[in-house]
Amino acid sequence: MLKVYNCIADAHDFSLVGLAAFICVLASLAAINLLRHARKSTGRMRLVWIAVSAISTGFGIWATHFIAMLAFTPGIPSGYNIALTILSLLAAILLTGAGLSVSLIPNWRHGPWIGGAIVAGGIAAMHYLGMAAFEIAGIVLWDPTLVVASIVIGAVLGATALPVGLHGTDQKWKIGGALLLTLAICSHHFTAMAAVSIIPYAAIEVPLSTLPAGWLAVAVACASVVIIALGLAAIVLDVRDERRSELEVDRMRELANASVEGLLVCDGETIVSVNTSFAHLAGVPASTLVGVRLENCFPDKAARARLLAGSNQVVETALRHSDGSITAVELLLRPIIFSGRPHQVVAVRDLQARKEAEQHIHYLAHHDALTSLPNRSNFNARIEQEIADLAGSESLAVLYLDLDRFKEVNDLFGHAAGDTVLQTVASRVTAVLAEGQMMARLGGDEFAILMPRVTDPEQAGRLAETILEALHAANDTLETNSISTSIGIAICPDDGIDREALLSHADTALYRAKTDGRNTYRFFEASMGTAIRERRMLEHDLRLAIARNELRLVYQPQKGVRSQAMTGFEALLRWKHPARGDISPAVFIPIAEESGSILEIGDWVIQAACREAASWEQPLTVAVNVSAVQLYNPDFVQQLHQTLLDTGLSPKRLEIEITETALVRDFNRALTTLRLVKALGVRIAMDDFGTGYSSLSNLRAFPFDKIKIDGSFIRSVNSNSQAATIVRAVLGLGRGLGLPVLAEGVETDAELQFLRDEACDEVQGYLLGRPAAINNFRHLTHREMVVDDAPEAAPAPRAKSA
C-alpha cells in the first residue's frame, strides 16, 4: 500500500484527483438510484432503466479513470489510443449493464452479489483497456501482485455495493451502496496505477494518431456532463419516487386505519407496518410493532407456516398480548407491492366476540334460558350415554318431576311469579344433588333428574324425599307459598333399557303420585300403565266434551224452611261420555282442574245456567259453583259481566258459591275479585262451611250473602251431638252476622224438623228434590204445570259445576 500512496502523492495532481472522486461519487449515487427505480419497473421499462443506469455507471467508471489519468504526470510525452479508449468505455457500459441486470433477477437472493462482482469485472476491464490505450515514450512494467490486488479489491467492494444499495428503503442504504461502489472504482484504479512502472526510453515515439491529453479532457468533460445530467435525473426521480412512496404509504395507512380489521404489512416474517386496529387489538402502540417478528405476536409456529405458505386459506390462531394473555384471531395473507417491493399483507380478525357468541349459542342450544338447567336435548344425550356406560350391578335412576298446581300459580300470581317458582325449584333441587347427578328442565313445569351409579333403589327414594323437603322449606321465601312437586321414579334396567321407556315409565309413576295426593313420590310399577292411560284418555276426551255436546246441567231446588216456598236452584254439572256413560263429577272435576280445562268448562256452566234462568217466568235464583282457578282468573269478573249482559239475567238472581279453600291461596286478590263481583249485584255464598280452612275472620272480611253448611254435618244431627252442636253454632253465627244459612244434604224429615226447630233459613237435598233436568221443575219456574223427564232415580254423590 505504500507504493499506492507514493503513486497518489508523487505522481498525481490532487485537484484532478478530487474531481475524479467527486465524479465517481455522483455517478455511483446516480447508478444506485436509477437501479432502484429500474427494480420498481416491469417489462420494457425495466430494460430501459437498466440501460440508463449502466450508462451512468459506465461513464462514471470511465470518467473517473481518465480524469485520474489526466491528473497523472509522468513527465514524458504521452497520448491515448482512440480505439482502445472508446473500447474501454463500451466495456465499462456493457459489463456494468450485465451486472445490473443480474442483480435484478426476481427471487434470486444471490443476484445482487453476483451482479456486483460482474460490475467489478467491468471496472477492471475498463481500467486495463484504458491503460492499454495509454501511449508513452517509455517502457511500461506491471507488478503482478498489485494487479491481482486491484482486481480482488474491486471485486469484493463491487460485490458488496449492490446488495447494500438495493437493501431496504432508507437513505442510508442508498448512500452506503454508492460509497461502496465509489470505493470499488477508486481503490481499483489507484491500486492498479501503483502496479505500473514506466522506464523512459527516447527511442519509443508516441504515434501522431493518439489522442492528446487536451482532447481527452474535452471527452472527459462531455462524459462528466452526461454523468451530472444522469445524476440530476436520478435525484429528480428519487425525490419523485420518495414523494410518491410517501403518498402511497399515507394512502395505504389511511385506508388501513379505516379498516375495522387489523392489518400488518410484512417483509417475510418481519412486520414493517401495522394499522391502528391491530395496534389496538394487540394492546401496544403501532410504532413498537414495526420491525418485530411475527412470532412475537403469533407464537403458534404451525399456524405461521400455514399462513406464509400462501395457501390463500384462513388460519385460526392466537394473538399474544404484551401481558401474556391471548385472543383468538383469524388470519388471511395476500401478496402486495409495498414501497416498490413485494410484501405480504396479513388481515387479522378478532374472533373473541364470535367465539363468545358461539359458546353462548352452544350453551343456549343445550340449556334452558330461564333456569340455566340442561334442556331436553342435553338430558337425552346424557341419559343415552349413561345407559351405554352402564355395567355390573349398578343401576340408573330417572326421577320425573312435575310441579303441583303450577298452572294455578301462573293464573293467580302471573307468569313472573311462575318464573320465580321455576327458578327456585331449579336452585333448591340442584343444591341437594350429588356430583354426577343431573337435573334438566324438559319444558313448562316438568323436570327430570338423572341419578347414575345406583346400587339400591332406595337411594332414589331418599333423594326424592330430600327434594320434597327442600321445596317445602322454600315455601317460606316465595310469594305464592304453595310450591310442591310430585315425583315419579323409574330404574334402568329393571323398568326399561332405553331412554324412551325410562322416561315414559317415570312419567307414569309421576301420574300415580299426583293421583295419590300430590307432594309425594312413587316408583314405577307395571300395573300403573293401564290406569294412567285411562286417566290420560279421560283428560283428552274432557277437553272435547263441550264441542261434542256431552256436558249438561241438572238443577236441585232450594226452599225456605218456614215458608216452604221455592227460592232457587243450584246448577250441577254432569258428563255423559259416549262410550263410558255417566262419569262422576268426583272423577272428572279434579282432572279438569289439573289440566286447566276447568276455565272453559266453568265459563260454559255459568253461561248455560244464566241463559236458562233468564227464561224462567218466576224470579228464582240460580247458584253456580266457581273453582279457585276461575276466581283468580284476571278476566273472570269481565266475563261474568258480559254473560249477564248477553243473557239478560238480573245480577241479583245469580249466586256464585265459593269454598274457603279457594280464598286462602291469595287473600287480597280473592277479596278484590269478590268485591268486584259484589259490585255487579251478584250474590256470593260461602260453600261447604265447616270443612277445610273454615275461619270466622273470612266471614267478616269477605262480602258473603249466604252461608251453606256442608251436608256431612246435617246427616249426623240426629245421631251425633257434636255435629248438632256445630250446626246450632253456625246457625247462631249466621243470625248474629245477619247472614242467611242454607243447609245442604237434607234427606229425612227428622233432619228437616231439626233445622226448622233451629230456625234455619233454607234447605237443599234429596228430601226436597233430586238433581234433574230443569224441565222437571217447570211447574216451579213457570206458572203452568208440565211433566217431563223423571229425576235421577238413585242417590248419587252431590256434583257441583266446579
MARTORPA-404424 format. One record per residue (C-alpha): residue in three letters; x, y, z. Coordinates in steps of 0.05 Angstrom, whole numbers, plus 32768, in hexadecimal, padded with zeros to 4 digits. Layout:
ALAXYZ;...
% end
This chain:
MET800080008000;LEU803B802D8008;LYS804780297FBE;VAL7FFE803E7FB2;TYR800780797FE2;ASN8046808E7FBD;CYS802280897F7B;ILE7FEB80B77F92;ALA801780E87FB8;ASP805180EE7F88;ALA803480E47F42;HIS7FEE81037F44;ASP7FCF81477F45;PHE7FA4814A7F83;SER7F7081797F66;LEU7F6281497F2D;VAL7F63810E7F5D;GLY7F2D81317F86;LEU7F05813F7F47;ALA7F0B80F67F34;ALA7EF180E17F79;PHE7EB681127F74;ILE7EA380F97F2F;CYS7EA880B27F49;VAL7E7B80C07F85;LEU7E4880E47F5A;ALA7E4780AB7F27;SER7E4180777F5E;LEU7E05809B7F7E;ALA7DE480A17F3B;ALA7DF280597F2C;ILE7DD380407F6D;ASN7D96806D7F67;LEU7D8A805A7F1F;LEU7D9380117F30;ARG7D5F80157F68;HIS7D3080387F39;ALA7D3B80017F05;ARG7D297FCD7F3A;LYS7CE47FEE7F43;SER7CD77FEA7EF8;THR7CC17FAF7ECF;GLY7CC87F967E88;ARG7CEA7FC57E56;MET7CEF7FFF7E85;ARG7D1A7FD57EB3;LEU7D4B7FC97E7A;VAL7D4B80137E69;TRP7D5B80277EB0;ILE7D917FF17EB5;ALA7DB0800D7E76;VAL7DAE80547E92;SER7DCD803C7ED3;ALA7E0280167EAD;ILE7E1480547E84;SER7E19807E7EC4;THR7E44804A7EE6;GLY7E6F803C7EA9;PHE7E7C80867E9B;GLY7E8B808F7EE5;ILE7EBF80597EE5;TRP7EDD80717EA4;ALA7EDD80BB7EB8;THR7EFB80AB7EFC;HIS7F3380857EDA;PHE7F4580B87EA5;ILE7F3E80F57ED3;ALA7F6F80D17F00;MET7F9A80C37EC3;LEU7F9A810E7EB4;ALA7FB081197EFB;PHE7FE980E87EF0;THR8029810E7EDB;PRO806180DE7EC8;GLY808A81177EAA;ILE809580F87E65;PRO806D80FC7E24;SER802B80D47E25;GLY7FE880CC7E01;TYR7FAC809D7DFB;ASN7F99806B7DC7;ILE7F5580807DAE;ALA7F3A803A7D9E;LEU7F4F801C7DE0;THR7F3580597E06;ILE7EF080507DE6;LEU7EF380057DF1;SER7F0180107E3B;LEU7EC2803B7E40;LEU7E9880077E1D;ALA7EB47FD07E49;ALA7EA27FF87E87;ILE7E5B80047E6F;LEU7E4D7FBD7E56;LEU7E6B7F977E91;THR7E497FC77EC2;GLY7E067FBD7E9F;ALA7E107F717EA3;GLY7E1F7F757EEE;LEU7DE37FA27EFB;SER7DB57F747ED5;VAL7DCC7F387EFD;SER7DC17F5E7F3E;LEU7D787F697F2D;ILE7D677F207F1C;PRO7D267F147F44;ASN7D267EE57F80;TRP7D717ED87F7D;ARG7D917EF07FBD;HIS7DD87EE57FA2;GLY7DCA7F107F65;PRO7DE27F537F83;TRP7E237F347F9B;ILE7E347F147F58;GLY7E1C7F517F32;GLY7E4A7F7D7F5D;ALA7E847F4F7F4E;ILE7E767F567F03;VAL7E747FA17F0B;ALA7EB87F9C7F2C;GLY7ED07F747EF0;GLY7EB87FAD7EC4;ILE7EE37FDE7EEE;ALA7F207FB27EE5;ALA7F147FA87E9A;MET7F0A7FF37E90;HIS7F4980047EB8;TYR7F787FD57E96;LEU7F5C7FE47E50;GLY7F66802E7E62;MET7FAD80207E77;ALA7FB97FFA7E36;ALA7FA180397E12;PHE7FD680627E37;GLU800F80717E06;ILE8050808A7E27;ALA809980947E13;GLY80B2805D7E40;ILE80AD80157E55;VAL807080027E82;LEU807C7FCC7EB7;TRP80467FAC7EE3;ASP80497F917F2A;PRO80207F517F28;THR80107F527F72;LEU7FF17F977F70;VAL7FCC7F857F30;VAL7FAC7F4A7F52;ALA7FA07F747F91;SER7F7C7FAA7F68;ILE7F4E7F767F48;VAL7F3E7F547F8B;ILE7F327F957FB0;GLY7F047FAE7F78;ALA7EDF7F6C7F76;VAL7ED27F697FC1;LEU7EBB7FB17FC6;GLY7E927FAD7F86;ALA7E717F6C7F9C;THR7E5D7F8D7FDE;ALA7E467FCF7FC1;LEU7E087FB77F9C;PRO7DEA7F8D7FD5;VAL7DF37FC88004;GLY7DD77FFA7FD3;LEU7D9A7FD07FC4;HIS7D8A7FBF800C;GLY7D527FE28032;THR7D3180248022;ASP7D598053804F;GLN7D8A80858032;LYS7DC38066805A;TRP7DC18028802E;LYS7DC480527FEE;ILE7DFF807C8008;GLY7E22803E8021;GLY7E1C801B7FDE;ALA7E3480597FB9;LEU7E7180617FE7;LEU7E8380177FDF;LEU7E7E801D7F93;THR7EA9805C7F96;LEU7EDD80387FC0;ALA7EDC7FFD7F8F;ILE7EEC802C7F54;CYS7F1F80587F77;SER7F4380217F9D;HIS7F497FF77F5E;HIS7F6380327F36;PHE7F99804A7F65;THR7FAF80047F79;ALA7FB57FF27F2F;MET7FDB80347F21;ALA800B80237F59;ALA80197FE27F35;VAL803580097EF9;SER807F801A7EF1;ILE809580457EB6;ILE80DC80467E9D;PRO80E880817E6D;TYR8104806C7E2A;ALA811080A27DF6;ALA8111806F7DBE;ILE80C780647DC7;GLU809D80997DA7;VAL805580AA7DB6;PRO802C809F7D76;LEU800E80DE7D57;SER7FC980BA7D54;THR7FC480B87D9F;LEU7F9280E47DC2;PRO7FB5811F7DE5;ALA7FA6812C7E2E;GLY7F81816B7E1B;TRP7F5081477DEF;LEU7F4981127E25;ALA7F3781497E56;VAL7EFF815F7E26;ALA7EE581177E22;VAL7EE981107E6D;ALA7EC481527E75;CYS7E8D81397E48;ALA7E8980F87E6F;SER7E8681207EB0;VAL7E4C81497E94;VAL7E2881087E83;ILE7E3680ED7EC9;ILE7E1E812E7EEA;ALA7DDF812E7EBE;LEU7DD180E67ECE;GLY7DE080F37F17;LEU7DB0812E7F19;ALA7D7C81037EF5;ALA7D8780CD7F28;ILE7D7F80FF7F60;VAL7D3E811A7F41;LEU7D2480D27F39;ASP7D3980C27F7F;VAL7D1580FE7F9C;ARG7CD880F07F72;ASP7CD880A67F87;GLU7CE380BA7FCF;ARG7CA780E87FCD;ARG7C7F80B47FA8;SER7C9380807FDA;GLU7C8080AE8013;LEU7C3D80BD7FF4;GLU7C3280737FE7;VAL7C458062802E;ASP7C1780998048;ARG7BDE8081801D;MET7BE980398031;ARG7BEE804D807A;GLU7BAD80758076;LEU7B8A803C8054;ALA7BA7800A8085;ASN7B94803580C1;ALA7B4D803B80A6;SER7B477FF080A7;VAL7B277FD080E4;GLU7B547F9480DA;GLY7B9C7F9380EF;LEU7BCE7F9880B6;LEU7C187F8980B5;VAL7C487F94807C;CYS7C817F618080;ASP7CC37F57805D;GLY7CCA7F0D8067;GLU7CBE7F0380B1;THR7CD07F4A80C4;ILE7C997F7D80D0;VAL7CA67FBF80AB;SER7C637FE180B7;VAL7C237FD880DE;ASN7BE07FFD80E1;THR7BC18019811F;SER7B8D7FE28123;PHE7BC37FAE812C;ALA7BEA7FD9815D;HIS7BAA7FE08186;LEU7B9D7F968182;ALA7BE47F868197;GLY7BE17FBA81CE;VAL7C237FDC81BC;PRO7C36801B8194;ALA7C3D80108149;SER7C84802B8149;THR7C9D7FF48178;LEU7C857FBE8148;VAL7CAD7FD6810C;GLY7CEA7FA98102;VAL7CCD7F738131;ARG7CCB7F2B811A;LEU7C887F0A810E;GLU7C987ED58142;ASN7C957F0A8179;CYS7C4C7F168168;PHE7C377ED08150;PRO7C5E7E9B8177;ASP7C3F7E5F8154;LYS7C767E498124;ALA7C487E1980FD;ALA7C157E5080F3;ARG7C4A7E8080DA;ALA7C647E4C80AA;ARG7C1F7E41808D;LEU7C157E8C8086;LEU7C587E9A8064;ALA7C507E5E8036;GLY7C207E8A800E;SER7BE97E56800C;ASN7BB57E8E800A;GLN7B917E6C8043;VAL7B787E8C8083;VAL7BA37E7980BF;GLU7B897E798106;THR7BBD7E85813C;ALA7BC97EAD817B;LEU7BE37EF58181;ARG7C117EFE81BC;HIS7C0C7F4181E1;SER7C447F648205;ASP7C297F4C8248;GLY7C2B7F038231;SER7BE07EFC8226;ILE7BC67EE181E5;THR7B8B7EF081B7;ALA7B6F7EC28182;VAL7B7A7EE0813C;GLU7B727ECE80F4;LEU7BAA7EDD80C2;LEU7BA97EE48077;LEU7BE77EF4804D;ARG7BE97F178009;PRO7C267F2E7FE0;ILE7C2F7F797FD7;ILE7C607FAA7FB8;PHE7C777FD87FEF;SER7CAB800E7FE3;GLY7CBA7FEF7FA0;ARG7CCA7FAB7FBC;PRO7CA17F6B7FC5;HIS7C857F65800C;GLN7C4C7F40802E;VAL7C107F608050;VAL7BF17F378088;ALA7BA87F45809B;VAL7B9B7F3780E4;ARG7B537F2D80FA;ASP7B417F2B8144;LEU7B1B7EEB8152;GLN7B0F7EF8819B;ALA7AC87F128191;ARG7AB87EDB8160;LYS7AD57EA6818E;GLU7AAD7EC181C8;ALA7A6E7EC3819C;GLU7A7B7E7B8186;GLN7A847E6681CE;HIS7A447E8A81E1;ILE7A1E7E6B81A8;HIS7A397E2781BB;TYR7A257E348203;LEU79DF7E4981EE;ALA79D97E0C81C2;HIS79E67DDF81FE;HIS79C97E078238;ASP79877E26824D;ALA798A7E72824A;LEU795F7E7D8288;THR797D7E4C82BA;SER79C27E41829A;LEU79B57DF682A1;PRO79C67DC5826A;ASN798D7DC08238;ARG796B7D84821B;SER799E7D7781E3;ASN79D77D7C8214;PHE79B47D4D8245;ASN79A47D1B820E;ALA79ED7D1981F8;ARG7A057D0F823F;ILE79D37CD88251;GLU79E47CB18211;GLN7A2E7CB68222;GLU7A217C9F826A;ILE79F87C648250;ALA7A307C518220;ASP7A637C548258;LEU7A387C2C8289;ALA7A5C7BEE82A1;GLY7A5D7BBD82DB;SER7A2C7BC08313;GLU7A217C0B830F;SER79E07C2982F9;LEU79C97C6B82DE;ALA798E7C9282FC;VAL79647CC682D9;LEU79397CF48304;TYR79017D1882DF;LEU78E77D578302;ASP78A97D7F82F4;LEU78957DBB831F;ASP78517DB48342;ARG781D7DE7832B;PHE78517E108307;LYS781D7E2A82D5;GLU77F87E488310;VAL78377E6C8325;ASN783A7E8D82E0;ASP77F07E9C82E0;LEU77EF7EB78327;PHE78317EDD832B;GLY78467EE782E3;HIS787D7ECA82B8;ALA78B47EF182DB;ALA78A37ECD831C;GLY78A17E8C82F6;ASP78E77E9982DB;THR78FF7EA78321;VAL78E27E648338;LEU79067E3F8300;GLN79487E618310;THR793F7E52835A;VAL79317E09834B;ALA796F7E05831F;SER799D7E248353;ARG79817DFE838F;VAL79827DBA836D;THR79C67DC1834D;ALA79E27DD58391;VAL79D17D9083AD;LEU79EB7D688372;ALA7A2D7D428379;GLU7A667D448348;GLY7A557D218307;GLN7A0A7D2B830F;MET79E87D5882DD;MET79A77D8082DE;ALA79877D97829D;ARG794A7DC0828B;LEU79237D9A8256;GLY78F07DD1824B;GLY78BB7DF88271;ASP78BC7DE182B9;GLU78D97D9C82A8;PHE791E7D8982C1;ALA79477D4A82C0;ILE79817D3382EB;LEU79B57D0182D5;MET79D37CD8830E;PRO7A0B7CAA82F6;ARG7A2F7C74831D;VAL79F37C5E8345;THR7A007C1D836C;ASP79BD7C1E8392;PRO797A7C3B837A;GLU79717C5883C0;GLN79A87C8A83AF;ALA79797CA8837B;GLY79417CA983AF;ARG796D7CCD83E1;LEU797F7D0083AC;ALA79357D0B839D;GLU79277D1683E7;THR79617D4883EB;ILE79457D6E83AF;LEU78FF7D7283CE;GLU791C7D8C8410;ALA79477DC083EB;LEU790B7DDA83C5;HIS78E07DDC8404;ALA79157E068425;ALA79157E3583E9;ASN78CC7E4883F4;ASP78E07E79842A;THR79057EA383F7;LEU78D17EA383C0;GLU78967ED283B6;THR786C7E98839D;ASN78797E6F83DC;SER785F7E3183B9;ILE78997E108395;SER789A7DC48395;THR78A87D8D8364;SER78967D468353;ILE78CD7D16833F;GLY78CD7CD78316;ILE79097CA88318;ALA79207C7482E5;ILE795D7C4882EB;CYS79897C2E82B2;PRO798E7BF582A0;ASP79547BDC82CA;ASP791F7C0B82AD;GLY793E7C148268;ILE797F7C118242;ASP79767C4D8214;ARG79697C97821E;GLU79227C978204;ALA790B7C5F8230;LEU792B7C7C826F;LEU790D7CC18265;SER78C97CA48254;HIS78C97C788292;ALA78E17CB182BF;ASP78A97CDC82A3;THR78777CA482B3;ALA78917CA182FB;LEU788A7CED82FE;TYR78417CE982EC;ARG78367CB68323;ALA78577CE58355;LYS78277D1C833F;THR77EC7CEE8344;ASP78017CD8838A;GLY77FE7D1F83A4;ARG783A7D458387;ASN78787D5D83AC;THR78917D1683AF;TYR78B97CE48385;ARG78AB7CA08367;PHE78D57C6A8346;PHE78BD7C4E8304;GLU78957C0E8306;ALA787E7BE882CA;SER78357BEC82E2;MET78377C3882DE;GLY78377C3A8293;THR77EE7C298287;ALA77D37C5A82BC;ILE77FD7C9382A3;ARG77E97C87825B;GLU77A07C878270;ARG77AA7CC98295;ARG77CD7CE9825A;MET77977CD3822A;LEU77637CEF8259;GLU77887D31825B;HIS778B7D33820F;ASP77417D248208;LEU772F7D58823C;ARG77507D8F8213;LEU77207D7D81DA;ALA76E27D738204;ILE76C57DB981F8;ALA76D07DB681AD;ARG76B07D7181AB;ASN76747D8981D5;GLU76807D54820A;LEU76797D838246;ARG76367D958264;LEU761B7DB982A2;VAL75EA7D9C82D5;TYR75C87DC6830A;GLN75B97DB98353;PRO75847DE58374;GLN758F7E1083B1;LYS75557E2283E0;GLY75477E4E841B;VAL753D7E28845C;ARG75057E518479;SER74DF7E65843A;GLN74EC7E248414;ALA74F17E5183D6;MET75237E45839E;THR755D7E7683A1;GLY75887E5B8369;PHE75B27E23834B;GLU75FA7E0D834E;ALA76167DFB8309;LEU763E7DBB830B;LEU766B7DA182D2;ARG76657D5B82B2;TRP768F7D39827D;LYS76747D008253;HIS76AE7CE0822D;PRO76997CC081EB;ALA76BE7C7F81FC;ARG76C57C7F8248;GLY76817C9B8259;ASP76757CC98294;ILE76B77CDD82B6;SER76B57CF682FD;PRO76C77D3F8309;ALA76F47D268341;VAL771E7D068309;PHE771E7D3982D2;ILE771E7D7B82F9;PRO77647D6F8318;ILE777D7D5B82D3;ALA77617D9C82B6;GLU77837DC582EC;GLU77C67DA382E2;SER77C47DA88296;GLY77AB7DF08295;SER776C7DE0826E;ILE77437DF682AB;LEU77457E3E8291;GLU77217E2E8251;ILE76F17DFE8273;GLY76E37E3082AB;ASP76D37E678279;TRP76A47E388255;VAL76807E278295;ILE76747E7082A9;GLN765C7E828263;ALA762D7E46825F;ALA76117E5182A5;CYS76057E9C829A;ARG75E57E908257;GLU75B67E5C8275;ALA75A47E8782B2;ALA75967EC38285;SER755F7E9A8263;TRP75397E8C82A4;GLU74F97EB282B1;GLN75047EAE82FC;PRO753D7EDA8316;LEU75627EA08338;THR75AC7EA18345;VAL75E07E738325;ALA761E7E5E834B;VAL765E7E4B8327;ASN769E7E2F8346;VAL76DE7E548333;SER77227E33833B;ALA77617E568355;VAL777E7E55830F;GLN77437E7D82F5;LEU77437EAC8330;TYR778B7EC08325;ASN77857EC682DA;PRO77917F1182CC;ASP77587F108298;PHE77257EEF82C6;VAL76FE7F2D82DA;GLN76FD7F4A8294;GLN76E57F078277;LEU76B07F0282AD;HIS76977F48829E;GLN76947F398253;THR766D7EF98260;LEU76397F1F8287;LEU76337F52824F;ASP762E7F1C8219;THR75FA7EF2823D;GLY75D27F2C825B;LEU75D17F0C82A1;SER75CA7F3B82DB;PRO760B7F398304;LYS75E47F318346;ARG75C97EEE832C;LEU760F7ED18323;GLU76347EB4835F;ILE767B7E9A835B;GLU76937E69838F;ILE76DC7E6C83A7;THR76FF7E3C83D6;GLU772D7E58840B;THR77657E2D83EF;ALA77657E5A83B2;LEU776C7E9883DD;VAL77AB7E878403;ARG77D87E8383C6;ASP77DA7ECE83BE;PHE77AF7EF283F0;ASN77B67F3983D4;ARG77AB7F24838C;ALA776E7EFA839E;LEU77527F3483C6;THR775B7F64838C;THR773A7F35835B;LEU76FE7F278388;ARG76F37F728395;LEU76F17F7D8349;VAL76BF7F448343;LYS76967F62837A;ALA76987FA58356;LEU76767F84831B;GLY763B7F728348;VAL764B7F288348;ARG76407F03838A;ILE76797EDB83AA;ALA76717E9D83D6;MET76A67E7B8401;ASP76A17E3283ED;ASP76B17DF5841A;PHE76B87E1F8458;GLY76D57DF78492;THR77077DCE8467;GLY774C7DDE844E;TYR77697E228462;SER772B7E3E8485;SER773B7E7F84A7;LEU770C7EB184CA;SER77397EEA84B1;ASN77257ED88469;LEU76DC7EE38479;ARG76ED7F298492;ALA771F7F3B845A;PHE76FA7F21841C;PRO76B87F3C8401;PHE76907EFB8409;ASP76447EFB8401;LYS76397EB48419;ILE76597E7B8440;LYS76507E338429;ILE765A7DFC845D;ASP767A7DBE8441;GLY764C7D81843B;SER767B7D558464;PHE76667D7B84A3;ILE761B7D798492;ARG761B7D2D848A;SER76357D2684D1;VAL760A7D5784F8;ASN75DB7D218513;SER76117CEF8524;ASN764D7D1A8537;SER76487D4F856C;GLN76897D708556;ALA766E7D78850F;ALA762D7D94852B;THR76547DC68555;ILE767D7DDC8519;VAL763E7DE784F0;ARG761E7E0F8528;ALA765D7E39852F;VAL765E7E4884E4;LEU76157E5B84E4;GLY76207E888520;LEU765D7EA784FE;GLY76337EB584C0;ARG75FD7ED784E7;GLY76317F00850C;LEU76527F1784CB;GLY76107F2184A8;LEU76217EEC8474;PRO75ED7EB8845E;VAL76037E6F8466;LEU75F37E378435;ALA75FA7DEF844A;GLU76107DBE8415;GLY76037D738412;VAL75BF7D708434;GLU75A47D2A8427;THR75747D1B8460;ASP75397D3B8483;ALA755E7D3884C5;GLU75977D6184A9;LEU75667D93848D;GLN75427D9884CF;PHE75837DA384F4;LEU75947DDC84C5;ARG754E7DFA84CC;ASP75557DF88518;GLU75987E1A8514;ALA757D7E5184E6;CYS75A57E3F84A9;ASP75957E6C846D;GLU759A7E3E8430;VAL75A47DF58421;GLN75BB7DCA83E6;GLY75BE7D7F83DD;TYR759D7D4083C3;LEU75637D4983F3;LEU754E7D8783CC;GLY75627D708387;ARG75987D498365;PRO75C47D6A8330;ALA759F7D6682ED;ALA75967D8882AB;ILE75777DCC82B2;ASN75387DB7828C;ASN75277D8B82C8;PHE751F7DCB82F0;ARG74F77DF382BE;HIS74BD7DF682ED;LEU74EB7E1C831B;THR750D7E4982E7;HIS74CD7E5782BF;ARG74847E6082D1;GLU746A7E2482AB;MET74767DDC82BF;VAL74A17DB18291;VAL74B77D68829B;ASP74F87D568279;ASP75357D2A8286;ALA75377D0682C8;PRO756B7D1B82FB;GLU75A97CF28309;ALA75917CAF8324;ALA75C47CA08359;PRO75EC7CCB8389;ALA76307CDE836E;PRO766A7D078389;ARG76587D508387;ALA76787D6D8348;LYS768A7DB5833F;SER76A07DDC8302;ALA76E57DE5831C;
% end
